[in-house]
Amino acid sequence: NYTSDFLKYAGYNTMRKKFIEQDIEREGELNFLKRNKELGISDIIGFLTTPIKEHSSNKNNNEKYEPSNLYEPIWTSENEVNPNNYWANYTYNIISNYKDYIKIWTVWYNPDYTTKSDNIKNWILYPPNSSDLDNWNAPIFDFIRMMRITYEIAKKIDPECWVSVSTLTHYEFLDALMRYSDNPNNGTLNDEYPDYGGAYFDCVGFIQYPNEKIIDIETNQVYKKTGSDSLVQKINITKKNFESITKKYGFGIKYPKKIFINEETGLGSDKSCNGILGDENMRINWIIKLSLLSLEYDIKHNHNIQLADREDHCTYADYENFEVYVYNIEKSFELLKSSSKVRKILRKINLEKYIFDQYKTSKLRKNLTEEKFGIVLKRKFPKEIGDEYDYDYIYSIWLLCENEEILKSTKFKLNIPFNPLIIDYKGNEKNVSNESEIEISGTPIFLLGNIDHKENEENKENEENEENKKYKEDKENKKESNITKIILFSIFGFIIIIIIVGLSFLLYRKFRKKQSYTDNSMSNGKLLKNEIENYNKMELLKNYTD
């Protein structure tokens, strides 16, 4: 329970909870989930992994080898879960016990992790070798089988829950999941194995640490800048890469779109340790911008595993040492990074109750110069008891940090449709008018306010009228442009026809002249031949007379 209090204090509202097979019936697990619910820590991810040694294909390394008996029938003839299918039985019991507290179930840890990086590119065309997958050590068809088992059981117990493929690093592995079935015979389809792997999960969970460079697979653009805005963009590009694979196989087009979860990320607060990128100011900016822009990027969760410094102040991401923090709760709060506390202000303004407003964001960004950026969010869920703020909109504005963090601030004149309450990341508040000049920096500020419903409707109607007017103008301009194009093409075509006719006439005359010359030559040739014949006859007659 210390973990729950720790997360609440830091301002976080979700976590990934690991369930191993021995956790099927443990009172402590249930109490832990109840405590989370009391603290408002919701949307917890249930992490399904690690069979007991007796149910693993490798009893000496059950965390990194597949479970046994995956190809036993999932269901008995009485439509009960088959106890001889160990993974099916484990999944059934875990989900049945904790379904009231967990709605997202993710499967296995980092199944595409490999030390054979040269082989990754081959996964686009061929299934990964078992030896490629260091955290699975079995065919990918078996992994798809495990996803199918989990999906069938989870949906039977709780049809509204989500099933996620977990902590992927390589989009090439996802591509292979989407094009093979759980058929152990090369992943082909038949009556027994009717679907490809994409049918057996709702979500794609991925890992992305922002200190790593990213390549956009659609544009081949490399992202390696190290300012906080660029680091957030890397996470979006990672999501886009995985999403492009799902679209390639019809999800979001022919089939329901997949949901994306940033299941593991983190940024250090001291780059001097192990050479890892990061500092406190960068981390403050990165956490806020990631939380805001994920609403635009449609990333449902961000799981930050770096919340506290170890006693040696090293900020390298590691889960194991997290347990050390939470045994002594007072020491844990003391070790908590200052930048981690920035989540408290996001929790205070109830960021999770807002959604991205595309129209108002577009309008805001048109009024911002190149070095500035911002986003507009609108409330989706009503105010609840205990909510400190109740505002219709949140505007957030900051200076772009692409290559490095911008420490300076600059003046900015507001032009928004309400008189906002301004809140900074420390929780300082100030009421200003909607045309005030304010200070902005590389750290986002929040402008909260309500728009009068009548005024909002009038603005909306005006905006729609403006849009319709613009649409009609564009349509008329396009029509005029098309008419002009038709006239020009007609004139051009007429000129081409005249040129073709003229050339044809010249060629015809040239041909006739040549033909006439040939005919004359033939006539002259006949005359010459007759003259020669007459001359020969005269000569013969003369000789005969002589």
C-alpha positions in Angstrom: 0.0 0.0 0.0 3.0 2.3 0.4 3.3 2.3 -3.4 -0.2 3.7 -3.7 0.4 6.5 -1.2 3.7 7.3 -3.0 2.0 7.5 -6.4 -0.9 9.6 -5.0 1.6 12.0 -3.3 3.5 12.3 -6.7 0.2 13.1 -8.5 0.0 9.9 -10.6 -3.3 8.2 -11.2 -2.5 4.9 -12.7 0.1 2.1 -12.6 1.0 -1.3 -14.1 0.4 -4.1 -11.6 2.3 -7.3 -12.2 0.4 -10.6 -11.6 2.4 -13.8 -11.6 0.7 -17.2 -11.4 1.2 -17.5 -7.7 -0.9 -14.4 -7.2 -4.1 -16.1 -8.2 -5.6 -15.9 -4.8 -3.9 -13.5 -2.4 -5.8 -11.3 0.0 -3.0 -8.7 -0.1 -3.4 -8.1 -3.8 -7.1 -7.4 -3.4 -6.5 -5.0 -0.5 -3.8 -3.2 -2.6 -6.3 -2.7 -5.4 -9.0 -1.5 -3.0 -6.6 1.0 -1.6 -5.8 2.3 -5.1 -9.4 2.8 -5.8 -9.8 4.8 -2.5 -6.9 7.1 -3.6 -8.3 7.7 -7.1 -5.6 5.6 -8.8 -7.6 4.0 -11.6 -7.3 2.5 -15.1 -4.6 0.2 -13.7 -3.0 -2.2 -16.1 -3.0 -5.8 -15.1 0.3 -7.3 -16.2 -0.1 -11.0 -17.0 3.3 -12.8 -16.9 5.4 -15.5 -15.4 3.9 -19.0 -14.9 5.0 -21.0 -11.9 8.1 -23.1 -12.6 6.1 -26.3 -12.9 4.0 -24.7 -15.7 7.0 -23.3 -17.7 8.8 -24.8 -20.7 12.0 -23.9 -18.8 11.8 -24.4 -15.0 15.1 -22.6 -14.5 14.0 -19.4 -16.3 10.2 -19.2 -16.2 10.1 -15.4 -16.7 11.7 -15.6 -20.2 10.4 -18.9 -21.6 6.9 -19.7 -22.8 4.3 -21.5 -20.6 3.8 -25.2 -21.2 0.7 -26.7 -22.8 -0.3 -23.7 -24.8 -1.8 -25.9 -27.5 -4.0 -27.8 -25.1 -7.7 -26.9 -25.9 -8.7 -23.6 -24.2 -12.2 -24.9 -23.3 -13.6 -28.3 -22.2 -16.6 -29.9 -23.9 -18.7 -28.3 -21.1 -17.4 -24.9 -22.1 -15.3 -24.6 -19.0 -11.7 -23.4 -18.9 -9.4 -26.4 -19.5 -7.2 -26.8 -16.4 -4.6 -28.6 -18.5 -4.0 -25.5 -20.5 -2.0 -23.8 -17.8 -2.0 -20.3 -19.2 -5.7 -20.4 -19.8 -6.4 -21.6 -16.2 -4.0 -18.9 -14.8 -5.6 -16.1 -16.9 -9.1 -17.2 -16.1 -8.5 -17.1 -12.4 -6.6 -13.8 -12.3 -9.1 -11.9 -14.4 -12.1 -13.4 -12.5 -10.6 -12.3 -9.2 -9.6 -8.8 -10.1 -12.0 -7.8 -12.9 -13.7 -5.2 -10.7 -10.5 -3.2 -10.4 -8.7 -3.8 -13.6 -10.0 -3.1 -17.2 -6.7 -3.4 -19.1 -4.8 -6.6 -19.3 -1.4 -6.7 -20.9 0.5 -9.9 -21.8 4.2 -10.8 -21.2 7.1 -8.4 -20.8 8.9 -7.1 -23.8 8.4 -10.2 -26.0 10.4 -8.7 -28.9 13.5 -7.9 -26.9 16.5 -9.2 -28.8 20.3 -9.0 -28.6 20.5 -10.0 -32.3 19.6 -6.5 -33.7 20.9 -7.4 -37.2 18.0 -9.8 -37.5 15.2 -7.3 -36.7 14.9 -6.1 -40.3 14.1 -9.7 -41.5 11.0 -9.8 -39.3 9.1 -7.7 -41.9 9.3 -10.6 -44.3 9.9 -13.7 -42.2 8.8 -14.8 -38.7 11.4 -14.1 -36.0 13.5 -17.1 -35.0 13.0 -18.4 -31.5 16.6 -17.6 -30.8 16.0 -14.0 -31.7 13.4 -13.5 -28.9 15.4 -13.4 -25.7 12.3 -12.9 -23.5 10.2 -15.6 -25.2 12.6 -18.2 -26.7 9.9 -19.8 -28.7 8.1 -19.4 -32.1 6.1 -16.2 -32.6 3.1 -18.5 -33.5 3.2 -19.7 -29.8 3.1 -16.1 -28.6 0.0 -15.4 -30.8 -1.5 -18.5 -29.3 -1.0 -17.0 -25.8 -2.6 -13.8 -27.0 -5.6 -15.7 -28.4 -6.0 -17.6 -25.1 -5.9 -14.4 -23.1 -8.3 -12.6 -25.4 -10.9 -15.3 -25.5 -10.9 -15.7 -21.7 -10.8 -12.0 -20.9 -13.7 -11.2 -23.2 -15.8 -14.0 -21.9 -15.3 -12.8 -18.3 -15.5 -9.1 -19.0 -16.5 -8.1 -22.5 -15.7 -4.4 -21.9 -12.1 -5.0 -20.8 -9.1 -4.3 -23.1 -6.4 -6.8 -23.9 -3.0 -5.4 -24.9 0.2 -6.8 -26.4 2.8 -5.6 -24.0 5.9 -3.4 -24.0 6.9 -3.7 -27.7 10.1 -2.1 -28.9 10.1 -3.0 -32.6 7.4 -2.3 -35.1 8.8 -5.2 -37.2 7.6 -7.6 -34.5 4.1 -6.1 -34.5 4.1 -6.6 -38.3 4.8 -10.3 -37.9 2.0 -10.6 -35.2 -0.4 -9.1 -37.7 0.3 -11.4 -40.6 0.6 -14.8 -38.9 -2.0 -17.0 -37.0 -1.4 -19.2 -33.9 -1.1 -22.2 -36.2 2.2 -24.0 -35.2 2.6 -24.9 -38.9 4.0 -21.6 -40.1 1.2 -19.5 -38.9 -1.2 -20.2 -41.7 -5.0 -20.0 -41.6 -7.4 -22.9 -41.5 -10.6 -23.8 -39.6 -8.8 -24.5 -36.4 -6.7 -21.3 -36.6 -9.1 -18.9 -38.3 -7.5 -15.4 -37.6 -4.2 -13.6 -37.7 -2.7 -12.3 -34.5 -4.2 -8.8 -34.9 -7.6 -10.2 -33.9 -6.4 -11.0 -30.4 -5.7 -7.7 -28.9 -7.3 -4.2 -28.5 -4.2 -2.2 -27.5 -0.6 -1.9 -28.4 1.7 -1.2 -25.5 5.1 0.1 -26.4 8.4 1.2 -24.8 10.0 4.5 -25.7 12.8 6.2 -23.7 13.3 9.7 -25.2 17.1 9.6 -25.1 17.0 7.2 -28.1 16.8 8.4 -31.7 13.7 7.5 -33.7 13.1 7.1 -37.4 9.7 7.8 -38.9 9.1 4.7 -41.0 6.7 6.6 -43.4 9.0 9.6 -44.1 12.5 8.2 -43.1 13.0 11.4 -41.1 15.4 10.9 -38.2 14.4 12.5 -34.8 17.4 13.0 -32.5 17.0 16.5 -31.1 17.2 16.7 -27.4 14.9 19.6 -26.3 11.8 18.6 -24.3 9.4 19.2 -27.2 11.6 17.0 -29.5 11.6 14.3 -26.8 7.8 14.3 -26.6 7.7 14.2 -30.5 9.8 11.0 -30.4 7.2 9.3 -28.4 4.5 10.4 -30.8 6.6 9.1 -33.8 7.0 5.8 -32.0 3.2 5.6 -31.6 2.7 6.6 -35.3 5.2 3.8 -36.4 3.2 1.2 -34.6 -0.1 2.7 -35.8 1.0 2.6 -39.4 1.5 -1.2 -39.1 -2.0 -1.7 -37.7 -3.4 0.5 -40.5 -1.4 -1.6 -43.0 -3.6 -4.6 -42.0 -6.9 -2.7 -42.0 -7.2 -1.7 -38.4 -8.8 1.8 -38.1 -10.0 1.3 -41.7 -11.8 -2.0 -42.1 -11.6 -3.1 -38.5 -11.7 -1.2 -35.2 -8.7 1.0 -34.6 -6.1 -0.1 -32.0 -5.5 1.8 -28.7 -2.0 2.9 -27.9 -0.3 2.9 -24.5 3.1 4.2 -23.7 3.7 1.4 -21.2 7.2 2.3 -20.2 9.1 5.6 -20.4 11.3 7.9 -18.3 13.7 10.8 -18.3 16.5 11.3 -15.8 17.0 14.4 -13.7 20.8 14.3 -13.7 22.6 13.6 -17.0 25.9 13.2 -15.2 24.9 9.7 -14.1 25.8 7.0 -16.7 25.6 9.6 -19.4 21.8 9.4 -19.5 20.1 12.5 -21.0 18.2 14.8 -18.7 18.1 17.4 -16.0 15.5 18.8 -13.7 14.3 21.6 -15.9 14.1 19.4 -18.9 12.2 16.8 -17.0 9.7 19.3 -15.6 8.9 20.5 -19.2 8.9 17.0 -20.6 6.5 15.5 -18.1 4.0 18.4 -18.6 4.2 18.5 -22.4 4.0 14.7 -22.6 0.8 14.7 -20.5 -0.8 17.5 -22.6 0.2 16.4 -26.0 -0.7 12.8 -25.4 -4.3 14.0 -25.5 -3.7 15.2 -29.0 -1.6 12.2 -30.1 -4.3 9.8 -28.7 -1.9 8.0 -26.4 -4.1 6.7 -23.6 -1.4 6.0 -20.9 2.1 7.1 -20.1 3.9 5.0 -17.5 6.9 6.8 -16.1 9.1 4.4 -14.1 11.5 7.1 -12.8 10.0 8.8 -9.9 12.8 9.0 -7.3 16.5 9.3 -7.1 18.5 6.5 -5.5 20.7 7.6 -2.6 23.6 7.9 -4.9 21.4 10.3 -7.0 21.7 8.1 -10.1 18.6 8.5 -12.2 18.9 5.5 -14.4 15.6 3.8 -15.0 15.2 0.6 -13.0 12.2 -1.0 -11.5 14.0 -3.1 -9.0 15.2 -0.2 -6.9 11.7 1.3 -6.8 10.9 -1.2 -4.1 13.6 0.2 -1.9 12.0 3.6 -1.9 8.6 2.4 -0.8 9.6 0.4 2.3 10.2 3.6 4.2 7.6 6.0 3.0 9.1 9.1 4.6 12.4 8.5 3.0 10.6 7.8 -0.3 9.0 11.3 -0.2 12.3 12.8 0.6 14.0 11.0 -2.4 11.1 12.0 -4.7 12.4 14.1 -7.6 11.3 17.7 -7.6 10.3 17.2 -11.3 8.2 14.2 -10.4 6.0 16.5 -8.2 5.0 18.4 -11.2 2.3 15.8 -11.8 0.6 17.1 -8.7 -0.6 20.2 -10.6 -1.9 18.1 -13.5 -3.8 16.1 -11.0 -5.1 19.2 -9.3 -6.6 20.6 -12.5 -8.1 17.2 -13.3 -6.3 16.9 -16.6 -7.7 13.3 -17.1 -11.2 14.8 -17.4 -10.3 16.9 -20.5 -10.0 16.0 -24.2 -8.2 17.6 -27.1 -10.1 20.4 -28.8 -8.8 20.3 -32.4 -10.6 23.4 -33.7 -9.6 25.7 -30.9 -6.0 24.4 -30.9 -5.7 25.0 -34.6 -7.0 28.5 -34.1 -4.6 29.1 -31.2 -1.5 27.9 -33.1 -2.3 30.1 -36.1 -1.9 33.1 -33.8 1.4 31.9 -32.3 4.8 32.7 -33.9 7.2 29.9 -34.8 9.0 29.8 -31.5 5.7 29.4 -29.5 3.5 26.4 -29.2 0.2 25.5 -27.4 -2.8 23.3 -27.0 -6.5 23.7 -26.0 -8.4 21.1 -24.0 -12.1 21.0 -23.3 -13.9 19.3 -20.4 -15.4 15.9 -21.2 -16.5 14.7 -17.7 -18.5 16.8 -15.2 -17.1 18.0 -11.9 -17.2 15.6 -9.0 -17.1 16.0 -5.2 -13.5 16.9 -4.2 -12.6 18.6 -7.5 -10.9 21.9 -6.8 -11.4 23.4 -10.3 -14.4 23.3 -12.6 -13.6 25.0 -15.9 -14.8 24.4 -19.4 -11.4 24.9 -21.1 -7.7 24.7 -20.5 -5.3 26.7 -22.7 -1.6 25.9 -22.4 1.1 27.9 -24.0 5.0 27.7 -24.0 8.2 28.4 -25.9 9.3 25.5 -28.1 12.4 23.6 -26.8 13.6 21.6 -29.8 17.4 21.4 -29.4 17.7 22.5 -25.7 15.7 23.9 -22.9 14.9 27.6 -23.1 15.5 29.2 -19.8 14.5 32.7 -20.7 10.9 34.0 -20.7 9.2 36.4 -23.1 6.1 38.6 -23.2 3.0 37.3 -24.9 -0.3 39.2 -25.4 -3.3 37.0 -24.8 -6.2 36.7 -27.2 -8.5 34.0 -25.8 -12.4 34.0 -25.4 -12.4 34.3 -21.5 -10.6 36.0 -18.6 -8.4 33.1 -17.4 -7.1 31.9 -14.1 -3.4 31.4 -14.8 -1.6 28.5 -12.9 2.0 27.6 -13.2 3.6 24.2 -12.5 4.3 25.1 -8.9 0.6 25.9 -8.3 0.9 29.7 -8.2 -2.4 31.3 -9.4 -3.3 34.7 -10.9 -6.5 36.1 -12.5 -5.9 38.2 -15.6 -8.0 39.6 -18.5 -8.2 37.9 -21.8 -6.1 40.6 -23.5 -3.3 40.8 -20.8 0.3 40.6 -21.6 1.8 37.6 -19.8 5.2 35.9 -19.4 5.8 32.6 -21.1 8.8 30.3 -21.1 9.8 26.7 -22.1 7.6 25.4 -19.2 3.9 25.3 -20.1 1.5 27.5 -18.1 -2.2 26.8 -17.8 -5.0 29.2 -18.5 -8.3 28.0 -17.1 -11.7 29.5 -17.9 -15.3 29.2 -18.8 -17.0 30.4 -22.0 -20.5 31.8 -21.6 -22.8 29.2 -23.3 -24.8 31.8 -25.1 -21.6 33.5 -26.2 -20.1 30.2 -27.1 -23.1 29.2 -29.2 -22.9 32.6 -31.0 -19.1 32.2 -31.5 -19.7 28.6 -32.7 -22.4 29.9 -35.1 -20.1 32.7 -36.3 -17.3 30.2 -36.7 -19.5 27.9 -38.7 -20.7 30.8 -40.8 -17.1 31.9 -41.4 -16.3 28.3 -42.3 -19.3 28.1 -44.7 -18.4 31.5 -46.2 -14.8 30.4 -46.7 -16.0 27.1 -48.1 -18.3 28.9 -50.6 -15.5 31.3 -51.5 -13.1 28.5 -52.0 -15.7 26.7 -54.1 -16.4 29.8 -56.3 -12.6 30.4 -56.6 -12.1 26.8 -57.6 -15.0 27.0 -60.1 -13.6 30.2 -61.6 -10.1 28.6 -61.7 -11.6 25.5 -63.4 -13.3 27.7 -66.0 -10.1 29.5 -66.7 -8.2 26.3 -67.0 -10.8 24.9 -69.5 -10.5 28.1 -71.6 -6.7 27.9 -71.6 -6.7 24.2 -72.4 -9.2 24.8 -75.2 -7.0 27.6 -76.8 -3.9 25.5 -76.3 -5.7 22.5 -77.9 -6.9 24.7 -80.9 -3.3 25.9 -81.5 -2.0 22.3 -81.4 -4.7 21.2 -83.9 -3.7 24.1 -86.3 0.0 23.2 -86.0 -0.8 19.5 -86.7 -3.0 20.4 -89.7 -0.3 22.7 -91.1 2.4 20.1 -90.7 0.2 17.5 -92.3 -0.4 19.8 -95.3 3.3 20.5 -95.7 4.2 16.8 -95.5 1.5 16.0 -98.0 2.8 18.6 -100.5 6.3 17.3 -100.0 5.2 13.8 -100.7 3.2 14.8 -103.9 6.2 16.7 -105.2 8.4 13.7 -104.7 5.8 11.5 -106.4 5.6 13.9 -109.4 9.4 13.9 -109.7 9.3 10.1 -109.7 6.6 10.0 -112.4 8.6 12.4 -114.6 11.7 10.4 -114.2 9.9 7.3 -115.3 8.4 9.1 -118.4 11.8 10.5 -119.4 13.3 7.0 -119.0 10.8 5.5 -121.4 11.5 8.2 -124.0 15.2 7.7 -123.7 14.7 3.9 -124.1 12.6 4.4 -127.3 15.2 6.7 -128.8 17.9 4.2 -128.1 15.8 1.4 -129.7 15.1 3.6 -132.8 18.8 4.5 -133.1 19.7 0.8 -132.9 17.2 0.0 -135.6 18.6 2.6 -137.9 22.1 1.3 -137.3 21.0 -2.2 -138.1 19.3 -1.1 -141.3 22.3 0.9 -142.4 24.6 -2.1 -141.8 22.2 -4.4 -143.7 22.1 -2.0 -146.7 25.9 -1.7 -146.8 
